[in-house]
């Protein structure tokens, strides 16, 4: 479904700021895989996401999605089949446009439509209302309100809906609940899980929470120094504790995981 083959990326090559961010990284995801990703700052998690989304082209290697080589396909074309949420709830929506207008733009992009959003049919608007009602936030009664009036949690839930109402081939979640308060984060995570399970969406989710890394989805990946150093699933993952995960990381990476944010999540 998704195949990353030996991808490499170096930023600022030949300068004092040279940084090798991805070092021959390979990953194969099967249709319906939901893999959580964990690792310290600078491990390459977001860089891998950006490479898949087409924010930049990799220096070496290939990226294949559903049998199509997308290595050099631009980001705007990939966005039709790849949904993405970021840590910042403000990044996924246009604040001065209404909820309805934001949904219309996302719907047209994902469905490869060409008509301006002002010509969205009554049937489409009814579809938006039905989709919003699934969030249980009352947003279906506020479709004419500017998105800028929504809370961070409401905006992130809306962005999740925008990315999935036309089910994407691949969904990328880059710590999409990290900026939310715990109660709101739990609600958005629950919505995330429901939507992914309903559509059997193939998904990659970066998290800093060790428990989420082991309990959400069906695979856990750990990254370090631009590589995937651990990939567990099935019975091995089902029987694994957080301490087991830390020991595995030490064994594979040759060092302890030293990210305070991640280690603090063990106490939750």
C-alpha positions as CSV (number, residue, x, y, z in Angstrom):
1,X,0.0,0.0,0.0
2,X,2.7,2.5,1.2
3,X,6.3,1.7,0.4
4,X,9.2,3.8,1.4
5,X,12.4,2.3,-0.1
6,X,15.7,3.5,1.2
7,X,14.7,7.2,1.3
8,X,17.4,9.7,2.3
9,X,17.2,13.4,2.9
10,X,19.9,15.9,3.9
11,X,19.1,19.5,4.6
12,X,21.7,22.3,3.9
13,X,24.2,20.0,2.3
14,X,27.8,21.2,2.2
15,X,27.3,23.8,4.9
16,X,28.0,24.0,8.6
17,X,24.2,23.5,9.1
18,X,24.2,20.2,7.2
19,X,21.7,17.7,8.7
20,X,21.1,14.2,7.5
21,X,17.5,13.8,8.6
22,X,16.6,10.5,6.9
23,X,19.2,7.8,6.5
24,X,18.1,5.1,4.2
25,X,14.7,4.7,5.8
26,X,12.4,1.9,4.5
27,X,8.8,1.1,5.6
28,X,6.0,-1.0,4.1
29,X,2.4,-0.5,5.3
30,X,-0.3,-2.9,4.3
31,X,-3.9,-1.6,3.5
32,X,-5.6,-0.8,6.7
33,X,-2.4,-0.6,8.8
34,X,-2.6,1.9,11.6
35,X,1.0,2.5,12.8
36,X,1.9,4.8,15.7
37,X,5.4,6.4,15.6
38,X,7.4,7.5,18.6
39,X,10.9,8.9,19.0
40,X,12.9,11.8,20.4
41,X,13.1,15.3,19.0
42,X,15.2,15.2,15.8
43,X,14.6,11.4,15.2
44,X,13.0,12.2,11.8
45,X,9.3,11.6,12.5
46,X,8.0,14.8,11.0
47,X,10.6,14.7,8.2
48,X,9.3,11.3,7.2
49,X,5.8,12.7,7.2
50,X,6.8,15.6,5.1
51,X,8.6,13.3,2.6
52,X,5.5,11.2,2.2
53,X,3.2,14.3,1.9
54,X,5.6,15.8,-0.7
55,X,6.6,18.9,1.2
56,X,10.1,18.3,-0.4
57,X,11.5,15.6,-2.6
58,X,13.9,13.0,-1.1
59,X,17.5,12.9,-2.3
60,X,17.5,9.1,-2.8
61,X,15.0,6.3,-2.7
62,X,11.4,6.0,-3.7
63,X,7.9,6.4,-2.3
64,X,5.0,4.3,-3.7
65,X,1.4,4.7,-2.7
66,X,-1.2,2.1,-4.0
67,X,1.2,0.9,-6.6
68,X,1.9,4.4,-8.0
69,X,5.4,6.0,-7.7
70,X,4.8,9.4,-6.1
71,X,8.4,10.2,-5.4
72,X,8.3,13.3,-7.6
73,X,4.6,14.1,-7.6
74,X,4.1,17.6,-6.1
75,X,2.4,18.1,-2.8
76,X,-0.8,19.6,-4.1
77,X,-1.5,16.5,-6.2
78,X,-0.7,14.1,-3.3
79,X,-3.1,16.0,-1.1
80,X,-6.0,14.6,-3.1
81,X,-5.2,11.1,-1.8
82,X,-3.3,11.9,1.4
83,X,-5.0,13.5,4.4
84,X,-2.9,15.2,7.1
85,X,-3.3,16.8,10.5
86,X,-0.7,18.8,12.3
87,X,0.0,19.6,16.0
88,X,-1.2,23.2,15.6
89,X,-5.0,23.3,15.2
90,X,-4.7,26.5,13.3
91,X,-2.8,25.0,10.3
92,X,-5.6,22.9,8.8
93,X,-8.3,25.5,8.3
94,X,-8.9,29.0,6.9
95,X,-10.1,31.1,9.9
96,X,-11.9,33.9,7.9
97,X,-14.0,31.4,5.9
98,X,-17.0,29.7,7.3
99,X,-17.2,26.1,8.5
100,X,-19.2,25.3,5.3
101,X,-16.7,27.0,3.0
102,X,-13.8,25.1,4.7
103,X,-15.6,21.8,4.2
104,X,-16.5,22.7,0.6
105,X,-12.8,23.4,-0.3
106,X,-11.6,20.2,1.3
107,X,-14.4,18.2,-0.4
108,X,-13.7,19.6,-3.8
109,X,-9.9,18.9,-3.5
110,X,-10.3,15.3,-2.3
111,X,-13.1,14.5,-4.8
112,X,-11.0,16.1,-7.6
113,X,-13.8,18.6,-8.3
114,X,-13.3,21.8,-10.3
115,X,-16.4,23.8,-9.5
116,X,-16.0,26.8,-7.1
117,X,-17.1,26.1,-3.6
118,X,-19.9,28.7,-4.0
119,X,-21.6,26.3,-6.3
120,X,-21.7,23.4,-3.9
121,X,-25.1,21.8,-4.2
122,X,-27.8,21.6,-1.6
123,X,-27.2,17.9,-1.5
124,X,-23.5,18.5,-0.7
125,X,-24.4,21.0,2.1
126,X,-26.7,18.4,3.6
127,X,-23.8,15.9,3.5
128,X,-21.6,18.4,5.3
129,X,-24.3,18.8,8.0
130,X,-24.6,15.0,8.4
131,X,-20.8,14.7,8.7
132,X,-20.5,17.5,11.3
133,X,-23.2,15.9,13.4
134,X,-20.9,12.9,13.9
135,X,-18.5,15.1,15.8
136,X,-21.2,15.7,18.5
137,X,-20.0,19.3,18.9
138,X,-23.0,21.2,17.6
139,X,-21.0,22.4,14.6
140,X,-23.8,21.4,12.2
141,X,-25.8,24.3,13.6
142,X,-22.9,26.8,13.1
143,X,-22.0,26.1,9.4
144,X,-22.2,29.8,8.5
145,X,-19.8,30.8,11.4
146,X,-16.2,31.7,10.7
147,X,-13.8,28.9,11.7
148,X,-11.8,31.5,13.6
149,X,-14.5,31.6,16.3
150,X,-14.0,27.9,17.1
151,X,-11.9,26.5,20.0
152,X,-8.7,24.6,19.2
153,X,-10.4,21.3,19.9
154,X,-13.3,22.2,17.6
155,X,-10.9,23.3,14.8
156,X,-8.9,20.1,15.1
157,X,-12.0,17.9,15.0
158,X,-13.1,19.9,11.9
159,X,-9.7,19.4,10.3
160,X,-10.0,15.7,11.0
161,X,-13.4,15.7,9.3
162,X,-12.0,17.7,6.3
163,X,-9.2,15.2,5.9
164,X,-11.4,12.1,6.0
165,X,-15.0,12.9,4.7
166,X,-13.7,11.6,1.4
167,X,-11.7,8.7,2.7
168,X,-8.0,9.3,1.8
169,X,-5.7,6.5,0.7
170,X,-3.4,7.5,3.5
171,X,-3.9,9.6,6.7
172,X,-0.9,11.3,8.4
173,X,-1.4,12.5,12.0
174,X,1.5,14.5,13.3
175,X,0.9,14.8,17.1
176,X,-2.5,16.1,16.2
177,X,-3.7,16.2,19.8
178,X,-0.6,17.5,21.5
179,X,-1.7,21.1,21.7
180,X,-5.1,20.3,23.2
181,X,-6.1,20.0,26.8
182,X,-6.4,16.4,28.0
183,X,-10.2,16.1,27.9
184,X,-10.4,17.6,24.4
185,X,-7.4,15.5,23.2
186,X,-9.2,12.3,24.4
187,X,-12.3,13.3,22.5
188,X,-10.4,14.0,19.3
189,X,-8.5,10.7,19.7
190,X,-11.7,8.8,20.1
191,X,-13.1,10.5,16.9
192,X,-9.9,9.7,15.1
193,X,-10.1,6.0,16.1
194,X,-13.8,5.8,15.1
195,X,-13.2,7.4,11.7
196,X,-10.2,5.2,10.9
197,X,-11.9,2.0,11.9
198,X,-15.1,2.9,10.0
199,X,-13.2,3.6,6.7
200,X,-10.4,1.0,7.3
201,X,-8.0,3.9,6.6
202,X,-4.3,3.3,6.4
203,X,-2.7,5.6,8.9
204,X,0.6,6.9,10.3
205,X,0.3,8.7,13.7
206,X,3.2,10.4,15.5
207,X,2.7,10.6,19.2
208,X,4.8,11.4,22.3
209,X,2.6,9.2,24.5
210,X,4.0,5.8,25.2
211,X,0.6,4.3,26.1
212,X,-1.0,5.6,22.9
213,X,1.9,4.2,20.9
214,X,1.1,0.7,22.3
215,X,-2.7,0.8,22.4
216,X,-3.7,2.7,19.3
217,X,-3.6,1.0,15.9
218,X,-1.9,-2.3,15.1
219,X,1.8,-1.4,14.8
220,X,4.3,0.6,16.8
221,X,7.3,2.2,15.1
222,X,10.2,3.8,17.0
223,X,12.6,6.1,15.2
224,X,16.1,7.4,16.0
225,X,18.6,9.3,14.0
226,X,16.6,9.3,10.8
227,X,15.9,5.5,10.8
228,X,13.2,3.1,12.0
229,X,14.9,1.1,14.8
230,X,11.9,-0.9,16.0
231,X,8.7,-2.1,14.3
232,X,6.4,-4.3,16.4
233,X,2.9,-5.7,15.8
234,X,0.8,-8.7,16.5
235,X,1.2,-10.8,19.6
236,X,4.6,-9.3,20.4
237,X,3.0,-5.8,20.6
238,X,-0.1,-7.0,22.4
239,X,2.1,-8.4,25.3
240,X,4.5,-5.4,25.4
241,X,4.6,-2.9,28.3
242,X,6.0,0.6,28.2
243,X,9.1,-0.6,29.9
244,X,9.5,-3.4,27.4
245,X,9.3,-0.7,24.6
246,X,12.0,1.3,26.3
247,X,14.3,-1.7,26.7
248,X,13.7,-2.6,23.0
249,X,14.6,0.9,22.0
250,X,17.8,0.7,24.1
251,X,18.7,-2.6,22.5
252,X,18.1,-1.5,18.9
253,X,19.4,2.1,19.1
254,X,22.2,1.5,21.6
255,X,21.1,4.3,23.9
256,X,18.3,5.2,26.2
257,X,15.3,7.2,25.1
258,X,15.9,10.6,26.6
259,X,12.9,12.7,25.6
260,X,11.4,14.2,28.8
261,X,8.0,14.7,27.1
262,X,7.8,11.0,26.2
263,X,9.1,9.7,29.5
264,X,6.6,11.9,31.4
265,X,3.8,10.2,29.4
266,X,4.6,7.0,31.2
267,X,3.2,8.4,34.4
268,X,-0.3,9.0,32.8
